[in-house]
Amino acid sequence: MAQSYDVIIIGAGIVGSMVARFLSKYKLDILLIDKDSDVGMGTSSANSAAVHAGYDALPGSNKALTNVMGVEMWPQVSEELGIPYERCGDYVVAVSDEDMTMLNILLERGKENGVPGLEIISGEEMRRREPLIRPDAIGALWAPTGGISDPLTATVAVAENAVMNGVTVMLNTAFEDFLMDGNTITGIRTNQGDFESRWVVNAAGLYADEVMHKAGVRPDFVIHPRRGEYLILDKVEFQLTQNTILFPAPSNKGKGILVASTLHGNVIIGPNANFVEDKTDKDMTREGVEEIWSGGKKLVPSVNRKHIIAEFAGLRATGNAPSPNPEIDYNQDFIIEIPEEVKGLVNLGGIESPGFTASPAIAIKVIELLKAAGEDLIEKPDWNPIREAPPVFRHMDKHQQADLIAKEPAYGRIVCRCEMVTEGEILAAIHSPIPATTYDAIKRRTWLGTGRCQGGFDMPRVVHILSEELGIAPEEVTKKGDGSPLLYRRTKDVQQDHIVVEDLI
Ligand SMILES: Cc1cc2nc3c(=O)[nH]c(=O)nc-3n(C[C@H](O)[C@H](O)[C@H](O)COP(=O)(O)OP(=O)(O)OC[C@H]3O[C@@H](n4cnc5c(N)ncnc54)[C@H](O)[C@@H]3O)c2cc1C
């Protein structure tokens, strides 16, 4: 008989993980599945990491409502879950009269959305606060509630807390179809078998349209991926005076190319916004790199190309759903609904930016929807909202480091020299509530391999540790799951092949 749950969540990105974490408060059997080998490998792994203040989305839309509610929830969520987060504020910088008009529109929109503390400052004041800004900036919108987080750590932390509170996570588990009794969903079919459930939450990100179509819901809803490319600068490049985010005045393509600090001390430049056909197309393009670079230089002219150490791209799940509020002209709103056509589905679709910011609020909306649908949610008396972050060696002072090494000598062995990540941190990641079983899973949890050498030094050592801890051959260790081996064969085997080839000649 198929395993039975109260709620199955499809997709362990930040949205599905938040839904799982907040629902784990209640007496429910919950299953969270993802097709990939780890949580947070989809869009949640590649974005700007901005916790948006909420002046961008049109008032009354789901985007605006969940953004403003989400940004208010982030301080507590990050505190409880040990997620890096800083409410550093952000700036939208104007360099022309048209830009200033846009700043005033954003100011009014933000006020309508209920964003506190918004203020337009002069160009002079902007230069005083951030001397690296272009000298001809004429003004800026200052949003003190804007912030920065770390989406990689965030998704892991949220999903781990869900597991600590009884949620079952199944990775490498792909949703294939719904099990239906008439128009009632009774479960799902996956590549790992069938699972029964009273409720299914569709949090499948880029694939949410395909999932809802399997249930016969919103046949006209289509997700058209919009790629955003990024460049990462080495820590030596420069530090913005405050840890902050600098946006240009937005255009019809979106928020535009930002220059921002990361909480790891780097500077990030990007993203652009270009529609692509393929939901897996995260290739960087030459034109894209030029577009981002000139966008970054427009805000901070002193950036230097020789300090680029990495590049990556993410895909926005841009949908075509109108706002549920008929007064709003918005056909790219978030879908957050229990559709009428079928029973047992909670449908989350088109969760593009600011979906990271909005994710805790979306989870609360899901709970409200379930309650409104008659679900009797009973709180667990022993729900634990706290997930302590594992030790981060580089953030400790000398005494704390010495104490940690005395307790666990593996923390005395540095594996990643650029980012100072120790063997102890790698072992903690492998033996965590959602075990890291690939190179990238360890990278997401520890930040190793992200410095100037981009893993050149640590990778062989990480392969060795993974192989020993998981009891698998080094050749079986992968970068990100099936089909991504790091080692193909032993050098000795190569030599033997070589001899055979020569013999044939
Ligand atoms: C370039 C860019 C910049 C952005 N910047 C910001 C920002 O600064 N601030 C902000 O708030 N937001 C930002 N966003 C948006 C934010 O990243 C997303 O809204 C958020 O990550 C969406 O999370 P998600 O859980 O819905 O999707 P995902 O993270 O994509 O998760 C969906 C999960 O579903 C899984 N899945 C899909 N199909 C199946 C299946 N059939 N079976 C099982 N699992 C399945 C996937 O593997 C994936 O893990 C940005 C996005 C992009 C692309």
The ligand as an SDF file (V2000), in Angstrom:
LIG
                    3D

 53 58  0  0  0  0  0  0  0  0999 V2000
   17.9810   36.3170  -11.6490 C   0  0  0  0  0  0  0  0  0  0  0  0
   17.0770   36.2490  -10.4570 C   0  0  0  0  0  0  0  0  0  0  0  0
   17.1550   37.1910   -9.4460 C   0  0  0  0  0  0  0  0  0  0  0  0
   16.3140   37.1430   -8.3550 C   0  0  0  0  0  0  0  0  0  0  0  0
   16.4970   37.9990   -7.3230 N   0  0  0  0  0  0  0  0  0  0  0  0
   15.6990   37.9350   -6.2450 C   0  0  0  0  0  0  0  0  0  0  0  0
   15.9340   38.7670   -5.1300 C   0  0  0  0  0  0  0  0  0  0  0  0
   16.9280   39.4820   -5.0650 O   0  0  0  0  0  0  0  0  0  0  0  0
   15.0420   38.7340   -4.1120 N   0  0  0  0  0  0  0  0  0  0  0  0
   13.9340   37.9370   -4.1330 C   0  0  0  0  0  0  0  0  0  0  0  0
   13.1360   38.0080   -3.2170 O   0  0  0  0  0  0  0  0  0  0  0  0
   13.7390   37.0740   -5.1530 N   0  0  0  0  0  0  0  0  0  0  0  0
   14.5940   37.0470   -6.1910 C   0  0  0  0  0  0  0  0  0  0  0  0
   14.4180   36.1780   -7.2220 N   0  0  0  0  0  0  0  0  0  0  0  0
   13.2960   35.2640   -7.1870 C   0  0  0  0  0  0  0  0  0  0  0  0
   13.5310   34.0720   -6.2560 C   0  0  0  0  0  0  0  0  0  0  0  0
   14.8030   33.5180   -6.4760 O   0  0  0  0  0  0  0  0  0  0  0  0
   12.4570   33.0330   -6.5300 C   0  0  0  0  0  0  0  0  0  0  0  0
   11.1960   33.6460   -6.4360 O   0  0  0  0  0  0  0  0  0  0  0  0
   12.4840   31.8840   -5.5410 C   0  0  0  0  0  0  0  0  0  0  0  0
   13.7670   31.3390   -5.4390 O   0  0  0  0  0  0  0  0  0  0  0  0
   11.5150   30.8340   -6.0080 C   0  0  0  0  0  0  0  0  0  0  0  0
   11.5770   29.7540   -5.1320 O   0  0  0  0  0  0  0  0  0  0  0  0
   10.7530   28.4640   -5.4630 P   0  0  0  0  0  0  0  0  0  0  0  0
   10.8760   27.5620   -4.2770 O   0  0  0  0  0  0  0  0  0  0  0  0
    9.3790   28.8280   -5.9200 O   0  0  0  0  0  0  0  0  0  0  0  0
   11.4390   27.8540   -6.7580 O   0  0  0  0  0  0  0  0  0  0  0  0
   12.7060   26.9120   -6.8820 P   0  0  0  0  0  0  0  0  0  0  0  0
   13.8100   27.3340   -6.0290 O   0  0  0  0  0  0  0  0  0  0  0  0
   12.9910   26.7770   -8.3450 O   0  0  0  0  0  0  0  0  0  0  0  0
   12.1760   25.5490   -6.3130 O   0  0  0  0  0  0  0  0  0  0  0  0
   11.3040   24.7050   -7.0370 C   0  0  0  0  0  0  0  0  0  0  0  0
   11.7650   23.2890   -6.7890 C   0  0  0  0  0  0  0  0  0  0  0  0
   10.8470   22.4090   -7.4070 O   0  0  0  0  0  0  0  0  0  0  0  0
   11.5530   21.2900   -7.8580 C   0  0  0  0  0  0  0  0  0  0  0  0
   10.7580   20.6040   -8.8600 N   0  0  0  0  0  0  0  0  0  0  0  0
   10.3720   21.0890  -10.0520 C   0  0  0  0  0  0  0  0  0  0  0  0
    9.6770   20.1470  -10.7250 N   0  0  0  0  0  0  0  0  0  0  0  0
    9.6050   19.0550   -9.9160 C   0  0  0  0  0  0  0  0  0  0  0  0
    9.0420   17.7630  -10.0480 C   0  0  0  0  0  0  0  0  0  0  0  0
    8.3950   17.3870  -11.1650 N   0  0  0  0  0  0  0  0  0  0  0  0
    9.1870   16.8950   -9.0300 N   0  0  0  0  0  0  0  0  0  0  0  0
    9.8620   17.2470   -7.9000 C   0  0  0  0  0  0  0  0  0  0  0  0
   10.4410   18.4490   -7.7410 N   0  0  0  0  0  0  0  0  0  0  0  0
   10.3020   19.3460   -8.7310 C   0  0  0  0  0  0  0  0  0  0  0  0
   12.8430   21.8840   -8.4070 C   0  0  0  0  0  0  0  0  0  0  0  0
   13.8810   20.9220   -8.4740 O   0  0  0  0  0  0  0  0  0  0  0  0
   13.1250   23.0080   -7.4250 C   0  0  0  0  0  0  0  0  0  0  0  0
   14.0400   22.6340   -6.4210 O   0  0  0  0  0  0  0  0  0  0  0  0
   15.2980   36.1630   -8.3000 C   0  0  0  0  0  0  0  0  0  0  0  0
   15.2190   35.1930   -9.3000 C   0  0  0  0  0  0  0  0  0  0  0  0
   16.1270   35.2140  -10.3460 C   0  0  0  0  0  0  0  0  0  0  0  0
   16.0950   34.1290  -11.3630 C   0  0  0  0  0  0  0  0  0  0  0  0
  1  2  1  0
  2  3  1  0
  2 52  2  0
  3  4  2  0
  4  5  1  0
  4 50  1  0
  5  6  2  0
  6  7  1  0
  6 13  1  0
  7  8  2  0
  7  9  1  0
  9 10  1  0
 10 11  2  0
 10 12  1  0
 12 13  2  0
 13 14  1  0
 14 15  1  0
 14 50  1  0
 15 16  1  0
 16 17  1  0
 16 18  1  0
 18 19  1  0
 18 20  1  0
 20 21  1  0
 20 22  1  0
 22 23  1  0
 23 24  1  0
 24 25  2  0
 24 26  1  0
 24 27  1  0
 27 28  1  0
 28 29  2  0
 28 30  1  0
 28 31  1  0
 31 32  1  0
 32 33  1  0
 33 34  1  0
 33 48  1  0
 34 35  1  0
 35 36  1  0
 35 46  1  0
 36 37  1  0
 36 45  1  0
 37 38  2  0
 38 39  1  0
 39 40  1  0
 39 45  2  0
 40 41  1  0
 40 42  2  0
 42 43  1  0
 43 44  2  0
 44 45  1  0
 46 47  1  0
 46 48  1  0
 48 49  1  0
 50 51  2  0
 51 52  1  0
 52 53  1  0
M  END
$$$$
